[in-house]
Amino acid sequence: YTTLADKINCIAQGTDGTADATACSDGVTQCSGPKFVEYTGLSDIEYKCNACVKGTEDRCFTCTGDSCNKDREPKKLARTSCAGTGSSRRTRRSGISLKVIQTAPA
């Protein structure tokens, strides 16, 4: 049988990674959450106890261990910077700063 000490904790709600980690059900050994997808930003997958649903691996990450999805907050997932001139913008969902580059037409 599983004791309270054997249970792992995961962020188990929301898509922004700000919720506190909570105890998962007996036998759960993995956590999952949204993945930062290049060119589109943070996916719409929710944080939860258990592995990603099959077929969502391109938008979802799975990790093993206590609170393993806690340190994968959107701010820590990616830092993007571009050389050149342009304006800086902040994405609404992830809070990650991106630089927009304007180029002259060919």
Summary of the structure (lengths in Angstrom):
residues: 106
radius of gyration: 17.2
end to end distance: 67.8
largest distance: 67.8
contacts: 271
relative contact order: 0.21
helix: 7%
strand: 30%
